[in-house]
Amino acid sequence: MTEPVPADRPPDPLRTGRLVLRASEARDRAAFIELFASPEVGAHIGGPRPRDELERAVPEVPGRRPGLLVAELDGAMIGHARPARPGTSRAGPS
């Protein structure tokens, strides 16, 4: 029998029929900057952030937080996710 994975530590990578959910890597930095500088994305998370601010603030390996997963499609980062237990919430951008 397989041991259960704690809710805060999903398997890495987690593969679905279409996507790969995995830990962030250095190659994701440019995509994180694009994501948070985007007016379209910003409309849902309090507004886009200035690109120069992001260039200074985003670490070499972005998104290294427990439970944060990068969503990858065809080898490219298309977003990120943080699974949550039912009944919990997290306000604001991650």
TILUM-130863 format. One record per residue: residue in one letter; x, y, z of N, C-alpha, C in turn; residue number from 1. Coordinates in steps of 0.02 Angstrom, whole numbers, plus 32768, in hexadecimal, padded with zeros to 4 digits. Example, Ala and Ser with C-alpha at 12.3 -4.5 7.8 and 13.67 -1.06 7.14 Angstrom:
2
REC  aa  n.xx  n.yy  n.zz  ca.xx  ca.yy  ca.zz  c.xx  c.yy  c.zz    i
REC   a  8294  7EE4  8186   8267   7F1F   8186  8294  7F5B  8186    1
REC   s  8282  7F90  8162   82AC   7FCB   8165  8285  8002  818A    2
END
This chain:
94
REC  aa  n.xx  n.yy  n.zz  ca.xx  ca.yy  ca.zz  c.xx  c.yy  c.zz    i
REC   m  802A  7FC5  8000   8000   8000   8000  802C  803E  8000    1
REC   t  801A  8071  7FDB   803F   80AF   7FD6  8030  80DB  8013    2
REC   e  8064  80FA  802E   805C   8128   8067  8039  8168  804E    3
REC   p  800A  8183  8075   7FEA   81C2   8060  801B  81FC  8062    4
REC   v  8011  822C  8036   803B   8267   8034  8019  829D  805D    5
REC   p  803D  82BE  808C   801E   82F4   80B2  8001  832A  8084    6
REC   a  7FCA  8349  8099   7FA8   837B   8070  7FD5  83B6  805E    7
REC   d  8006  83C7  8089   8030   8400   807A  806C  83ED  804F    8
REC   r  8072  83AD  803D   80AB   8397   8015  8095  8367  7FDF    9
REC   p  8076  8381  7FAA   8061   8353   7F74  809E  8336  7F51   10
REC   p  8096  82FF  7F2E   80CF   82E2   7F0A  80EA  8313  7ED7   11
REC   d  812A  8310  7ECB   814A   833D   7E9B  8171  8314  7E69   12
REC   p  8160  8316  7E2A   8128   833B   7E0D  80E7  8313  7E13   13
REC   l  80B1  8338  7E0E   806E   831B   7E0E  8055  8321  7DC6   14
REC   r  8049  82E9  7DA6   8036   82E9   7D5F  7FEB  82DB  7D58   15
REC   t  7FCB  8304  7D2F   7F85   82F9   7D1E  7F83  82E5  7CD4   16
REC   g  7F47  82DE  7CB9   7F40   82CD   7C72  7F5C  8303  7C44   17
REC   r  7F5B  8342  7C59   7F72   8379   7C2E  7FAD  83A0  7C4B   18
REC   l  7FB0  83A4  7C8D   7FE1   83D0   7CAD  8013  83AA  7CD7   19
REC   v  804A  83CD  7CE6   8079   83B7   7D19  8079  83ED  7D4E   20
REC   l  806F  83DA  7D8C   8073   8407   7DC5  80B3  83F5  7DE9   21
REC   r  80E0  8426  7DF1   8123   8418   7E0C  813D  8452  7E34   22
REC   a  8173  8447  7E58   8194   847D   7E7D  81B2  84AF  7E4B   23
REC   s  81B7  84EC  7E61   81D5   8521   7E38  821F  8514  7E2C   24
REC   e  8237  852B  7DF3   827E   8526   7DE1  8296  8569  7DC7   25
REC   a  82D7  8571  7DC3   82F4   85B0   7DAB  82D9  85C3  7D66   26
REC   r  82CB  8592  7D3C   82B2   85A0   7CF8  826D  85C1  7CF8   27
REC   d  824B  85C2  7D31   8208   85DE   7D36  8209  8629  7D46   28
REC   r  8243  8645  7D55   8247   868B   7D6C  8227  86BC  7D3A   29
REC   a  8239  86B7  7CFB   821D   86E5   7CC8  81D1  86DF  7CC3   30
REC   a  81B8  86A2  7CC9   816F   8697   7CC5  814C  86B5  7D02   31
REC   f  816A  86B0  7D3E   814D   86CF   7D79  814A  871B  7D70   32
REC   i  817F  8738  7D55   8180   8781   7D4A  814B  8795  7D18   33
REC   e  8145  8770  7CE2   8111   877E   7CB0  80CB  8779  7CD0   34
REC   l  80C1  8746  7CF7   8081   8739   7D17  806C  8774  7D43   35
REC   f  8099  8789  7D70   8086   87BE   7DA0  8089  8804  7D83   36
REC   a  80A9  880D  7D48   80AA   884E   7D27  806E  8855  7CF7   37
REC   s  804B  8820  7CEA   8014   881F   7CBA  7FD7  8845  7CD3   38
REC   p  7FBE  8876  7CAD   7F80   8897   7CC0  7F45  8867  7CC4   39
REC   e  7F43  8836  7C98   7F0C   8805   7C99  7F0C  87DD  7CDA   40
REC   v  7F45  87C5  7CEE   7F4A   87A0   7D2D  7F41  87D0  7D68   41
REC   g  7F60  880A  7D64   7F5B   883B   7D99  7F14  884F  7DAA   42
REC   a  7EE8  884D  7D7A   7EA2   885F   7D86  7E82  8832  7DBB   43
REC   h  7E9F  87F7  7DC6   7E83   87C7   7DF6  7EAA  87C4  7E38   44
REC   i  7EE3  87E6  7E3B   7F0D   87E1   7E77  7F24  8825  7E91   45
REC   g  7EFC  8858  7E85   7F0D   8899   7EA0  7F35  88C7  7E73   46
REC   g  7F3A  88B5  7E34   7F5D   88DF   7E03  7FA1  88C3  7DF1   47
REC   p  7FB8  88D3  7DB4   7FFA   88BB   7D9F  8031  88DF  7DC7   48
REC   r  8068  88BD  7DCF   80A1   88DC   7DF2  80D3  88F5  7DBD   49
REC   p  80F6  892B  7DCB   8127   8946   7D9C  815E  8913  7D8E   50
REC   r  816E  890B  7D4E   81A0   88D9   7D39  81E4  88E5  7D5B   51
REC   d  81FA  8924  7D61   823B   8930   7D80  823B  891B  7DCA   52
REC   e  8202  8925  7DEB   81FC   890F   7E31  8200  88C3  7E35   53
REC   l  81DF  88A1  7E07   81E0   8858   7E06  8226  883E  7DF6   54
REC   e  8249  885E  7DC8   828E   8849   7DB7  82BA  884B  7DF4   55
REC   r  82AF  887B  7E20   82D7   8880   7E5D  82BF  884F  7E93   56
REC   a  827E  8844  7E96   8261   881F   7ECE  825D  87D4  7EC4   57
REC   v  8254  87BD  7E87   824A   8775   7E7B  828D  8752  7E81   58
REC   p  8292  8721  7EAE   82D1   86FD   7EB8  82E3  86D2  7E7C   59
REC   e  8320  86B9  7E7B   8338   868E   7E44  830A  8652  7E3A   60
REC   v  82F5  8634  7E71   82C4   85FD   7E6E  8285  8617  7E8F   61
REC   p  8256  8631  7E68   8219   864E   7E84  81E9  861B  7E9F   62
REC   g  81BE  8631  7ECB   8187   8607   7EE2  819B  85CC  7F0D   63
REC   r  81D4  85CF  7F2D   81EA   8598   7F58  81C8  859D  7F9B   64
REC   r  8188  858C  7F9C   8160   858C   7FD9  8141  8548  7FE2   65
REC   p  8139  8531  801F   811A   84F0   8029  80D5  84ED  8008   66
REC   g  80CB  84B9  7FE0   808A   84AF   7FC1  807F  84D3  7F7F   67
REC   l  80AB  8503  7F6D   80A2   8528   7F2E  80BA  84FC  7EF4   68
REC   l  808F  84F4  7EC3   809F   84CC   7E89  809C  84F6  7E4A   69
REC   v  80C9  84E9  7E1C   80C8   8508   7DDA  809E  84DB  7DAD   70
REC   a  8072  84FA  7D86   804B   84D5   7D54  8070  84DA  7D12   71
REC   e  807F  84A0  7CF6   80A6   849D   7CB8  807D  8479  7C82   72
REC   l  807E  8495  7C46   805C   8476   7C0D  808E  8476  7BD4   73
REC   d  8099  843D  7BB7   80C8   8435   7B7F  810C  8454  7B8F   74
REC   g  8123  844B  7BCD   8166   8462   7BE1  816B  84AB  7BF5   75
REC   a  8134  84D1  7BF2   8135   8518   7C03  810A  8526  7C40   76
REC   m  8122  8552  7C6C   80FA   8566   7CA5  80BF  8590  7C8D   77
REC   i  8083  857E  7CA4   8048   85A4   7C90  8024  85C1  7CCD   78
REC   g  803E  85B5  7D08   8020   85D0   7D44  803A  85AC  7D81   79
REC   h  8019  85B8  7DB9   802B   8596   7DF6  7FED  8589  7E1F   80
REC   a  7FF4  855B  7E4F   7FBB   8548   7E79  7FD4  8537  7EBE   81
REC   r  7FA8  853F  7EEE   7FB7   852B   7F33  7F7A  8505  7F4C   82
REC   p  7F7E  84C3  7F4D   7F45   849D   7F66  7F36  84B1  7FAF   83
REC   a  7EF6  84B0  7FC0   7EE1   84C2   8004  7EB0  848E  801E   84
REC   r  7EB0  8486  805D   7E80   845A   807C  7E3B  847A  8079   85
REC   p  7E07  8453  8071   7DC3   846F   8072  7DB7  8497  80B2   86
REC   g  7D95  84D0  80AA   7D85   84F9   80E4  7DBA  852B  80F7   87
REC   t  7DF3  852C  80D2   7E27   855D   80DF  7E28  858E  80A5   88
REC   s  7E41  85C9  80B1   7E47   85FA   807B  7E88  861F  8083   89
REC   r  7E9D  863F  804C   7EDA   8666   804C  7ECA  86A5  8025   90
REC   a  7ECD  86DE  8045   7EBD   871D   8024  7EF9  8738  7FFF   91
REC   g  7EED  8757  7FC6   7F22   877A   7FA1  7F4C  874B  7F76   92
REC   p  7F7A  8769  7F4F   7FA5   8743   7F22  7FD8  871A  7F4A   93
REC   s  7FEE  86E4  7F2E   801F   86B9   7F50  8065  86D1  7F46   94
END
